[in-house]
């Protein structure tokens, strides 16, 4: 049989041509791959773009323009992964693989496994590693896990078709180059929850603001507690000083009656012993005076001597 009539050879040539065209870098903004199955309309994004168009836009990020994803020639054809020389991050990720698989299915063709697609990739990514081009909406099903099953699952993708799409942030963020002090404006990462690996400067600033607020609150609380502690310590010292002064005054007042009693006991006159009073002698006791004056005493014998 002539070589041109061998369908297997034509199939091999068709797949090789598809792989070559997939790696071809052109500046076209569309693709000639057309989705013919109405049952695969769920694979379109909200902008009515087919998975083939979405994939070509993402593939073009690493080449300065969109890839022109060629149409598959027949139902037995599929899209192979990148070549060794042409492998890049835009091709070696599960997002583009899922979109290219959906592109093949909507043409009523077959799909290749994830391991076959990533055979020539030195590094593989489970998310799209580049900034999403502006105004492009990437369906959520493109971010589903294909590594665990090893192949794109159309049923799971259809169930996730209405989930939130991934888009670029409306404003660009300023980043600092590692090798230069100049700043450059780069497209922001995707906003969908499916792009868990994307980190933007605005998110970092938001976290830094929250962290700064927490630290400031802790410092303010510490200063407030220190101030309250100082006030309480000052009041406690004042109370202790007042108590000591009050005790001193009470002790001083309590010692005064004892001193007065001792003075009264020492200054009081001794009572007169009436048994020692001699007849004919009069004793005069001055109770108002502290010292009793001496009294001249005369007897009758003395009076007689005087008359004589």
KEGUBA-319749 format. One record per residue (C-alpha): x, y, z; residue in one letter. Coordinates in steps of 0.001 Angstrom, whole numbers, padded with zeros to 6 digits, always signed. Example, Ala and Ser with C-alpha at 12.3 -4.5 7.8 and 13.67 -1.06 7.14 Angstrom:
% residues 2
+012300-004500+007800A+013670-001060+007140S
***
This chain:
% residues 308
+000000+000000+000000X+001215+003469-000852X+002391+005609+002052X-000197+008279+001342X-002956+005773+001940X-001662+004638+005369X-003985+006229+007985X-001590+005520+010859X+001173+007449+009131X-001165+010359+008491X-002196+010258+012120X+001429+010394+013268X+002116+013279+010899X-000986+015086+012102X-000026+014821+015771X+003546+015861+015029X+002289+018857+013079X-000022+019796+015943X+002852+019622+018424X+005040+021718+016121X+002372+024345+015666X+001767+024413+019396X+005393+025380+019921X+005391+027929+017070X+005577+031507+018278X+003392+033883+016291X+001677+037142+017023X-001835+036080+016055X-004637+036916+018480X-006898+033960+017676X-006894+030286+016755X-008358+028289+013925X-009409+025495+016284X-013199+025564+016413X-015390+023877+018998X-018030+021886+017149X-019763+020033+019989X-022676+021876+021551X-022372+019669+024631X-019010+021307+025396X-020353+024853+025536X-019798+024776+029310X-016050+024931+028605X-016385+028512+027293X-015729+031414+029660X-018171+034212+030493X-016795+036191+027521X-017923+033400+025172X-014319+032478+024395X-013542+028838+023696X-010902+026950+025686X-008766+026997+022535X-008717+030808+022471X-008078+031026+026228X-005199+028544+025973X-003621+030380+023034X-003684+033650+025013X-002005+032068+028035X+000581+030302+025878X+001480+033593+024204X+002540+035244+027487X+005928+033515+027301X+006455+034425+023638X+005355+038044+023422X+002132+037132+021620X-000623+034527+021480X-000123+031076+020106X-002175+030117+017093X-003520+026782+018285X-004233+024807+015135X-007331+022688+014712X-007004+018923+015045X-007428+017131+011734X-009653+014306+012970X-011179+012616+015990X-008144+010391+016559X-005736+013319+016930X-004713+014991+020158X-002463+017787+021409X+000939+016680+022597X+002949+018548+025151X+005862+020875+024463X+009116+019784+022906X+012364+019671+024849X+013677+022838+023217X+010382+024702+023350X+009230+023819+026905X+008521+026888+029039X+006442+027721+032156X+003458+028780+030009X+003248+025247+028621X+004420+023169+031596X+001437+023762+033891X-001830+022002+034600X-003950+025041+033709X-002905+025149+030058X-003002+021344+029889X-006630+021337+031068X-007615+024067+028602X-005903+022264+025706X-007668+019051+026720X-011023+020855+026714X-010085+022345+023338X-009475+018842+021956X-012716+017474+023413X-014860+020276+022007X-013472+019354+018555X-014628+015778+019220X-010999+014630+019393X-009001+012731+021994X-006803+013979+024846X-003407+012981+026141X-002496+012247+029747X-000832+014772+032035X+002347+012715+032293X+002646+012558+028495X+002045+016288+028226X+004721+017126+030827X+007317+014607+029603X+009710+017252+028315X+009138+019749+031142X+012035+020277+033531X+009643+021973+036007X+005880+021584+036196X+003377+023916+037868X-000023+023112+039336X-001192+026665+038641X-000539+029213+035938X+002885+030669+036865X+002621+033895+034863X+000405+036974+035302X-002911+036545+033540X-003271+038941+030596X-005677+041810+031080X-009377+041275+030336X-008903+037497+030048X-011198+035264+032116X-009805+031805+032889X-012476+029244+033863X-012213+027714+037306X-012184+024155+035969X-008730+024819+034495X-007337+024831+038049X-008712+021429+039040X-006263+018749+040162X-005184+016510+037277X-002130+014989+038907X-004107+012672+041185X-006164+011199+038307X-003422+011591+035720X-005747+012992+033053X-008241+015783+032467X-011702+014800+033782X-014461+016415+031722X-017219+015465+034162X-015488+017129+037106X-014677+020150+034949X-018327+020525+033918X-019433+020536+037566X-016976+023354+038272X-017751+025331+035120X-019847+027989+036872X-017309+028707+039636X-015475+032006+039909X-013177+032751+036997X-009614+033963+037375X-008813+037409+036068X-006062+039973+036336X-006339+042701+038951X-007526+046020+037490X-004505+047946+038749X-000831+047111+038433X+001439+046710+041428X+004953+048075+041826X+007700+045550+042511X+011437+045973+043094X+013889+044081+040930X+016465+041889+042661X+019293+043234+040470X+018308+046881+040120X+016964+049658+042313X+014514+050721+039603X+010844+049814+039975X+008751+048283+037245X+005017+047895+036825X+003955+044287+036289X+000482+042805+035820X-001050+041577+039032X-001714+037925+039737X-005090+036267+039360X-007826+037095+041864X-009523+033703+041928X-009212+031389+044902X-008022+028760+042473X-004715+030626+042072X-003568+029890+045596X+000082+030176+044626X-000207+033796+043417X+000919+036519+045810X+000436+040228+045077X+001999+043277+046573X-001394+044613+047622X-002036+041459+049651X+001364+041814+051319X+000633+045442+052135X-002713+044446+053614X-001075+041802+055798X+001645+044266+056821X-001013+046807+057784X-002818+044217+059890X+000445+043141+061518X+001362+046761+062241X-002026+047390+063782X-001692+044338+066026X+001814+045342+067137X+000675+048911+067783X-002287+047683+069824X-000032+045458+071921X+002419+048305+072551X-000402+050696+073427X-001881+048174+075838X+001528+047675+077440X+001979+051423+077942X-001532+051689+079406X-000898+048843+081846X+002425+050401+082852X+000711+053746+083506X-002035+052102+085575X+000566+050180+087571X+002518+053356+088283X-000624+055160+089484X-001601+052280+091759X+001924+052068+093200X+001944+055814+093874X-001409+055641+095642X-000253+052674+097707X+002866+054571+098812X+000750+057572+099775X-001558+055381+101840X+001390+053753+103595X+002880+057150+104434X-000500+058362+105743X-000875+055257+107914X+002629+055689+109365X+001948+059350+110133X-001377+058472+111769X+000249+055801+113936X+002948+058249+115009X+000331+060809+116036X-001655+058185+117934X+001450+057035+119786X+002330+060637+120670X-001177+061315+122004X-001180+058061+123986X+002096+058880+125762X+000881+062272+127157X-001515+060910+129920X+001239+058668+131235X+003578+061637+131580X+000903+063700+133334X+000236+060893+135796X+003920+060619+136644X+004107+064358+137308X+001082+064253+139548X+002451+061333+141527X+005802+063005+142134X+004359+066416+143057X+001624+065249+145457X+002413+065866+149195X+002795+062938+151505X-000199+062550+153820X+000290+063561+157422X+000723+060773+159919X-001601+061807+162649X+000145+059563+165136X+003242+061728+164990X+001468+064996+165711X+002547+066204+169086X+000082+067758+171396X+000052+071471+171321X+001529+071564+167828X-000531+072726+165009X+000285+071477+161517X-000753+073462+158488X-000788+071652+155162X-001020+073694+152029X-002520+071456+149451X-002205+074051+146739X+001550+074354+147076X+004075+071932+145899X+006475+072672+148878X+005199+072699+152482X+006779+075694+154417X+008336+075162+157823X+006083+076038+160807X+007350+077440+164100X+006078+075365+166949X+006011+076567+170577X+005299+074581+173693X+004118+075662+177150X+007549+075087+178656X+009048+077449+176212X+006468+080021+177066X+007368+079708+180719X+010968+080229+180021X+010112+083277+178088X+008262+084867+180929X+011048+084270+183180X
***
